[in-house]
């Protein structure tokens, strides 16, 4: 079994999401691929709140596709659970960046149970699919967040 360190660096962006029935499988638990959607939800809102909406990056002719992902399941989520999606920008490089995630379930006693953790790595490319450096202004603001929290 691979053991990767998924460290949540400050600041951590936190959002809440209630599990809908359509996210579950025949066993009554959240279907595994939906956790990658939850990662995307956290990443999208972190970017919108702290940098720029993803749509503004696309307007510049750039895309930031996922090139690598890791997801470790710890416990299941079920229909109507309220989950917490924590997202942090772990690393920014000239051509890529990495986000770390932690998904937890709120319990009745106000404690949080870890359900899953992982990361995604993204490349910066142009519309022709060519690797392209992050724009200087975006790279600078992302770097400041990584360094300063």
C-alpha positions in Angstrom: 0.0 0.0 0.0 1.2 3.5 -0.9 1.4 5.9 2.0 1.6 9.5 0.8 1.8 12.5 3.1 -1.2 14.8 2.4 -0.4 17.9 4.5 -3.0 20.6 4.6 -1.1 23.9 4.4 -2.7 27.1 5.6 -4.8 28.7 4.6 -7.3 25.9 4.2 -10.4 26.7 2.2 -13.5 25.0 3.8 -16.8 24.3 2.2 -19.8 22.2 3.2 -21.8 19.9 0.9 -24.8 17.7 1.6 -24.7 14.3 -0.1 -27.6 13.8 -2.6 -29.1 10.4 -3.4 -27.7 10.5 -6.9 -24.2 10.5 -5.5 -24.7 7.1 -3.9 -24.3 3.6 -5.3 -26.3 0.4 -5.0 -24.7 -0.2 -1.6 -26.0 3.1 -0.3 -22.6 4.8 0.0 -21.1 7.6 -2.1 -19.8 6.2 -5.3 -15.9 6.4 -5.3 -15.5 8.6 -8.4 -17.7 11.3 -6.8 -14.9 12.1 -4.4 -12.9 13.5 -7.4 -16.0 15.8 -8.0 -15.8 16.9 -4.4 -12.1 17.7 -4.9 -13.1 19.8 -7.9 -15.8 21.6 -6.0 -13.3 22.5 -3.3 -10.6 23.6 -5.8 -13.0 25.7 -7.9 -14.3 27.6 -4.9 -10.8 28.1 -3.4 -9.7 29.6 -6.7 -12.8 31.7 -7.0 -12.4 33.0 -3.4 -8.6 33.4 -3.3 -7.4 34.0 -6.9 -9.6 34.2 -9.9 -12.5 32.2 -11.2 -11.5 29.3 -13.4 -13.5 30.9 -16.2 -11.2 34.0 -16.1 -8.2 31.6 -16.7 -10.0 30.1 -19.7 -10.7 33.6 -21.0 -6.9 34.0 -21.2 -6.7 31.0 -23.5 -5.4 28.7 -20.8 -6.6 25.4 -19.3 -5.4 23.7 -16.1 -6.2 20.0 -16.5 -5.6 17.3 -13.9 -2.4 15.3 -14.7 -2.2 13.3 -11.6 -4.5 12.3 -8.7 -4.3 10.4 -5.5 -7.2 9.4 -3.3 -7.2 7.5 -0.1 -10.5 6.3 1.4 -10.8 6.1 5.1 -14.6 5.8 5.8 -17.8 5.9 3.7 -20.2 8.8 3.3 -23.9 8.1 2.8 -27.0 9.9 1.5 -27.9 13.1 3.4 -24.5 13.2 5.2 -23.1 16.7 5.5 -19.5 16.6 4.4 -16.7 19.1 4.8 -14.4 19.6 1.9 -11.0 21.2 2.9 -8.7 22.3 0.1 -5.3 23.9 0.2 -2.8 24.9 -2.5 0.2 22.8 -1.6 2.6 23.8 -4.4 2.9 26.1 -7.4 5.6 25.7 -10.0 6.2 27.4 -13.4 4.1 24.9 -15.3 2.1 23.1 -12.7 0.4 23.3 -9.3 -0.8 20.8 -6.7 -3.9 21.0 -4.4 -4.4 18.8 -1.3 -7.8 17.8 0.0 -9.4 16.4 3.1 -13.0 15.3 3.1 -14.7 14.8 6.5 -18.2 14.1 7.8 -19.8 16.2 10.5 -20.9 14.0 13.4 -23.6 14.8 15.9 -21.1 15.5 18.7 -19.5 18.2 16.4 -16.4 16.1 15.8 -15.2 15.5 12.3 -14.6 12.0 10.9 -12.0 11.7 8.1 -13.6 10.1 5.1 -10.9 10.6 2.4 -7.8 12.6 1.6 -5.8 13.1 -1.5 -4.3 15.5 -4.0 -4.5 16.6 -7.6 -1.7 17.9 -9.8 -2.5 20.3 -12.7 -0.6 21.4 -15.7 -1.0 24.8 -17.3 -1.6 24.4 -21.1 -2.8 26.6 -23.9 -5.8 25.8 -26.1 -3.5 23.8 -28.5 -2.5 21.6 -25.6 1.0 23.0 -25.3 2.6 23.3 -21.8 2.6 27.0 -20.9 3.9 28.8 -17.9 1.3 30.2 -15.5 0.7 33.9 -16.1 3.1 35.9 -13.9 0.3 37.7 -12.0 -1.5 34.4 -11.2 1.7 32.6 -10.3 2.7 35.4 -8.0 -0.6 35.5 -6.1 -0.7 31.7 -5.8 2.9 31.6 -4.6 2.1 34.2 -2.0 -0.7 32.1 -0.7 1.6 29.0 -0.5 4.3 30.9 1.3 2.3 33.2 3.6 -0.8 31.2 4.4 
